[in-house]
Amino acid sequence: MSQGDGTGSGARFVAELEAPAKLNLGLRILGVRPDGYHELDGLFVPLDLADRVRLELREGEGVTLEVSATPGVPGEVPADGRNLAVRAARAFLARARLRAEVRLRLTKRIPSPGGLGGGSSDAAAVLRGLQARFPGALRPAELADLALELGADVPFFLGSEGLGPEPSRVGGVGERLRREPGLPALALALVHPGQRLETARVYAEFDTQGGSLTGPRGASTMPALQGPGGRAGRPDPGRWRSAGWLSQQLENELEPAARRLCPAIAGLREALAASGALAVGLSGSGPTVFGIFPDAPAASKALEGAAFRSHAFIRSGGWAGVATSVASDESA
């Protein structure tokens, strides 16, 4: 590896990085900007479901990617310049005026596309790894700007401190992050119908129905984004009193558009509800549907039950798994 003056360190650097999935526990679209990006208000939590990224740097230049897909996980992931992880590595090196050969090996465990942010998380993991190897190469603000240029979800996965995602209230087009204290860990059953649903198509469908053509809207009225304390100021940390309370507050304004494009979402919601989920929601732009359960064994039992063994999504290349969301501490 070498910086812009051409002097190299002569060292080989290898890092094994986790790239966790995310779930939204509420998503509201506040408006669409002139550049086409949507202003949002969301509550995002990372999951223990994660891709693995191996980052290796050597003397030389160029970025290569090898992709290993976990059997049964939906999605075709490109291994060229279309992959966000490759774009992240190239952009970091260019912005920091560094020269190095970057070899990436990506083990996909997150369905893609699935509304779980897998590609964005992979890109953020690469940024974190390069920043760790070249501390100070980019200032925190520069790194945050680069993350947003790569994609609206990348800043969340990079984290407000550049150390990875944490439960956060997300605003703007994804760049405004505020840590959300007191969120409990949630046991989740995740179900993907095996059908490809591109984020851009969902937003376009949302727009055609007038969803974001009315201009910017006011502050969120979703209970999940307010907390039990409501709208009268910022409630005390710990307002998320229980997973059971939180599970009743879900709302995702992209879901009607996603269901029009992928009708299978409705059937998966019904199957999760019939299997004992406390509440059911759609993650991001979909098509992954999640159910919140009292604990992980209950989530596993639901996916083994009759409602899913006979469901058409199994025959159409669908995927199901159990995950747990990351809890946040009580401090703001």
Residue, then its C-alpha position, 0 to 999 in steps of 0.5 A: m500500500s502506498q500514499g500519493d507520494g508513491t512510498g509504500s509500507g511493504a506490509r500486507f493487511v488483512a481484516e475480517l469484518e462483520a456487515p450486519a443486516k438492519l431492520n426498520l421499526g417504523l419508516r415514514i416518507l416526509g417528502v421528495r427533494p428536487d434531486g429525487y431523493h426521499e426525505l425519511d424518518g425511521l427507526f433502524v436497528p442492526l441485527d445479528l444476521a450478517d455478511r462477512v467481508r474479508l479485506e486484504l490489501r497489498e502493494g499494487e493497485g486495483v480492486t477485485l471481489e470474490v463472492s460466496a453465496t450461502p446456499g438458499v439465500p436469495g439474490e444474485v450479487p455482482a462481483d464487479g464494479r456494480n457491487l457497492a463494496v467494490r465502489a466503496a473501496r475505489a472511492f475511498l482510495a481515490r478520495a484519500r489519494l491512496r494506492a493499493e491492491v484491494r482484494l475483497r471476499l464477500t460471504k453473503r448471508i443476507p438476502s439481496p435485495g431484501g430491504l435488509g440493507g445487505g449491500s449497503s452494510d458490505a460497503a460500510a464494512v469496507l469503509r471501516g476496514l480501510q479507515a482502520r488501516f489508514p487512520g486519518a486518511l479521511r476526516p470523519a466528515e469526509l468519510a460520512d459524505l463518502a458513505l452518503e454518496l454511495g447510498a442512503d443506507v450506508p451512513f447508518f451502517l458506518g455509524s455516527e462514530g464510524l464504528g458500525p451501526e447502532p439503534s438509531r433514529v434516521g432522518g434526512v435522506g439517511e445521513r442524520l443519525r441519532r442514537e436511540p436509547g433503551l430499545p430492547a432486543l427483539a426476537l425475529a422471524l424473517v421471511h423472503p418470498g424469493q422474488r426480486l424487488e428493487t428499491a428504486r421500483v418501490y419508491a417509484e411506485f410510491d411516488t406514482q400513487g402520490g405518496s411523496l408528491t405533496g411536498p415535505r410533511g411535518a414531524s412523524t406521528m408514528p407511535a414507534l418513532q415517538g416512544p411511550g412519552g408521545r410528542a411532548g418533548r423528548p421522553d426519558p431514556g428507557r421509554w421503550r418499556s417492553a418488546g411487547w409494547l414496541s411490537q404493536q407500533l410498527e408502520n412502514e409507508l412504503e409497504p402498500a407500494a411494495r405489496r402492489l409490486c410483490p403480492a406475495i408479501a401479503g401472504l407472508r404477513e398472514a402466515l407470520a400472524a397465524s404463527g403467533a407473531l406479536a406483530v408483523g412488518l415489512s423491512g425497508s422497501g421489502p420484500t423481506v417480512f418480519g414477525i416479532f416473537p416473544d423469544a428466539p425459540a418461538a420464532s424458530k417454531a413458527l417457521e417450522g409450523a404448518a403455515f410455512r411448510s405448506h406455503a408457496f414461497i418455499r417452492s418459489g425459492g423463498w428463504a426464512g431465518v431467525a435473527t435478533s435485533v441489537a439492543s441499545d443502552e439507556s444513555a442518549 
